[in-house]
Amino acid sequence: MAIAIEGAVPLLTVFDVPTSIAFYRDVLGFEVVMTSKPFTEAKDDYGWAMLRLNGVELMVNNAYENNIRPAAADASRVAAHRDTAIYFGCRDVDGAYAYLRSRGTTVQEPKVSYYGMKQLYVSDPDGYTLCFQWPVEYQFKP
């Protein structure tokens, strides 16, 4: 008998949780649903947070214990972030593109993959790849 899985929540190890929260909440529209205790009174100064948007959840976690981190991210530590991608189902890829551009996000126009998915790629502040995609035959028509 298979395990009765009820969902999955990716955990992204990030350099700065407040920066990640600002991106996922203020740019993409996620809401912060749970956090660790704050380190200081500064806004969003947590070591961990769970975010949710339309039933999709993800977590961000500080790469450094007790929020003690170097002045800049260790390049060797974050090099593999570009190899990690989260694909979000998004019926209106063109609308997502327009929305992200209106928020000042650097993003290239959506393209159709060789396997029939219209895709829009963007990187988060830590270099993780995010793809908003939907099958071409089911594209949203405003």
C-alpha positions in Angstrom: 0.0 0.0 0.0 1.3 3.5 -0.9 1.9 6.2 1.7 -1.1 8.6 1.9 0.7 11.8 1.0 -1.4 15.0 1.4 0.9 17.6 -0.1 4.4 18.8 -0.3 6.1 22.0 0.8 9.5 22.9 -0.6 12.1 24.3 1.8 14.5 26.9 0.3 17.6 27.7 2.2 18.1 31.4 1.8 20.8 34.0 2.7 18.3 36.5 4.2 14.8 35.5 5.2 13.4 39.1 5.3 14.6 39.7 1.7 13.0 36.4 0.7 9.7 37.2 2.5 9.6 40.6 0.8 10.0 39.0 -2.7 7.5 36.2 -2.2 5.0 38.3 -0.4 5.3 41.8 -1.9 6.2 40.8 -5.5 4.5 37.4 -6.0 1.6 37.8 -3.6 2.2 35.0 -1.1 1.0 35.5 2.5 3.1 34.7 5.5 1.2 32.0 7.4 3.8 30.8 10.0 7.2 32.0 11.3 9.8 31.3 13.8 10.3 33.8 16.7 11.8 37.1 15.4 15.4 37.8 16.1 14.8 41.5 16.5 12.0 44.1 16.2 13.0 44.7 12.5 10.3 43.8 10.0 10.2 40.1 9.0 13.4 39.3 10.9 12.8 35.6 11.2 15.0 32.6 10.7 12.1 30.6 9.1 8.8 31.3 7.4 6.0 29.4 5.7 4.3 31.2 2.8 1.1 30.4 1.0 -0.6 31.5 -2.3 -3.8 29.9 -3.6 -3.1 26.7 -1.7 0.6 26.5 -2.8 3.0 26.5 0.1 6.7 27.0 0.4 9.1 27.6 3.3 12.3 29.8 3.5 14.9 29.1 6.1 18.0 31.1 7.1 21.2 29.4 6.0 23.0 30.7 9.1 22.2 29.9 12.7 20.9 32.7 14.9 20.9 35.1 11.9 24.7 35.5 12.1 25.8 35.6 8.5 28.6 37.0 6.5 28.3 40.3 4.6 27.7 38.5 1.3 26.5 35.0 0.4 29.2 32.3 -0.1 29.2 31.7 -3.9 30.1 28.1 -3.5 27.2 27.5 -1.2 24.6 29.1 -3.5 26.0 27.9 -6.8 23.5 25.0 -7.0 20.5 27.3 -6.4 20.2 27.8 -10.2 19.8 24.0 -10.5 16.8 24.1 -8.2 13.5 25.1 -9.9 9.9 25.3 -8.7 7.3 25.0 -11.4 4.0 26.7 -10.6 0.8 26.0 -12.5 -0.3 29.3 -13.8 -3.2 29.5 -16.3 -2.5 33.1 -17.3 1.3 33.1 -18.1 1.0 36.3 -20.1 -0.8 38.0 -17.2 1.9 36.8 -14.8 4.5 38.3 -17.1 2.6 41.7 -17.2 2.2 41.6 -13.4 5.8 40.9 -12.7 7.0 43.6 -15.1 4.6 46.1 -13.3 6.3 45.2 -10.1 9.7 46.0 -11.5 10.9 42.4 -11.7 13.5 41.5 -14.3 11.8 38.8 -16.4 12.0 37.7 -20.1 8.9 37.2 -22.2 7.2 33.8 -21.9 8.2 31.1 -24.4 6.7 27.8 -25.4 8.8 24.8 -24.6 9.4 22.0 -27.1 7.0 19.9 -25.0 4.1 22.3 -25.3 4.2 24.4 -22.0 4.1 28.1 -22.1 6.7 29.2 -19.5 7.8 32.3 -17.7 11.0 32.1 -15.8 12.2 34.4 -13.0 14.9 34.1 -10.3 14.2 34.8 -6.6 16.7 36.8 -4.6 18.8 33.7 -3.8 19.0 32.5 -7.4 16.4 29.8 -7.2 14.5 29.4 -10.5 10.8 29.9 -10.5 8.7 28.9 -13.6 5.1 29.9 -14.1 3.7 27.5 -16.8 0.6 26.1 -18.4 0.0 23.8 -21.4 -0.4 25.8 -24.6 -3.6 24.1 -25.6 -5.2 25.3 -22.3 -3.9 28.8 -22.3 -6.1 31.4 -20.7 -7.9 33.6 -23.2 -9.0 36.9 -21.7 
